[in-house]
Amino acid sequence: MDLSVLKFIAMGIAIGLGVVGPALGLGWATKAIIESIARQPEVEGQISKYFYIGAGLIEACAIYALLVVILIGFVLK
Amino acid sequence: MEFHIGKHWVVNLFGLDVHMDTLITLWITMAIIIFFAALAVGKINLVPTKIQAVFENIVTIFSSLTKPMGEEGKKHTPILMTLFLFIITANLIGQLPWKILNFFPHVKALHGEFASPTNDINVTGALAIIVLFYYIISGVKVKGISYFKHYFQPIWFMTPFNILEDFVRPLTLALRLFANILAGEILIMVLGGLIASLLSPESISAFCQNTFGSILPSGFIYNLSLFLGSLLPLPIMFFELFVAFVQALVFTLLANAYISGAVAKHH
């Protein structure tokens, strides 16, 4: 097979599999914060800032996959 | 679609390759921060003026961040505040319409891409290395040579992992900030050019002939769809404002966690 075709396949697989974990993590984090706010609505202001920080950290994992895709596709020859 | 990532306007200064576009936006960032800082501390009143009240609030927030470190932790407030204000200004400056500069042919010929300075791994790497040296040095200042004892805890064979941690921490700090901002730039670039790359005047005129007959001029439809297509990255741009804040916050809080871990008495 042509090498450039393989490169595109590798990019697709890398981002597709790399995003699964962060997606699950973000889903669980959102579920947890919604449940805790539903149980105790008065803590929303205190805990939502930890959620944003955690979401930022989780999102970074998906961004690492994107970084690898960019490396495969555009930087490495 | 023309589309280049990580290309910079490289200028050779004194035998060093300098990314000139990053340098310019970096200096603009510093100028903004220094301007507002000078405005804030210029004339301190007992009854704060508006801008003084804003800055007093910022200082209060950051001094509450280092409160768990106790009285000694107060001296770490300035670096955390500097990191946060610098990173958030640098991130937000990338949302200015720098792409307009590409209309000037001799700016476009430089192959540079004016965006936020944190779009360049060299800037975020430098920030991360500053944090690394800062927490090691402040740990040594507090505990002396016994700071290095924590490499052998909890047991001797964990030493390689503890040493590896000092490499992984700045690496992830730098990569997280850099990649988040770069991904935002790429997303905006791709979405902004998507409609223009998919449409052509011929296809639009054929579409107009088939659907409307010749009621509407096809040039008008083409320009209208290009305009609507240029609005496509707008929601991503709003999201980027949020990401800029969150990444600055994450960087600052992680730096805070590393520093407070290094200076903690019982470890």
Boltz contact constraints between the chains, C-beta under 6 A:
constraints:
  - contact:
      token1: [A, 52]
      token2: [B, 246]
      max_distance: 6.0
  - contact:
      token1: [A, 53]
      token2: [B, 250]
      max_distance: 6.0
  - contact:
      token1: [A, 56]
      token2: [B, 246]
      max_distance: 6.0
  - contact:
      token1: [A, 56]
      token2: [B, 250]
      max_distance: 6.0
  - contact:
      token1: [A, 60]
      token2: [B, 176]
      max_distance: 6.0
  - contact:
      token1: [A, 63]
      token2: [B, 179]
      max_distance: 6.0
  - contact:
      token1: [A, 63]
      token2: [B, 180]
      max_distance: 6.0
  - contact:
      token1: [A, 63]
      token2: [B, 183]
      max_distance: 6.0
  - contact:
      token1: [A, 66]
      token2: [B, 183]
      max_distance: 6.0
  - contact:
      token1: [A, 67]
      token2: [B, 179]
      max_distance: 6.0
  - contact:
      token1: [A, 74]
      token2: [B, 5]
      max_distance: 6.0
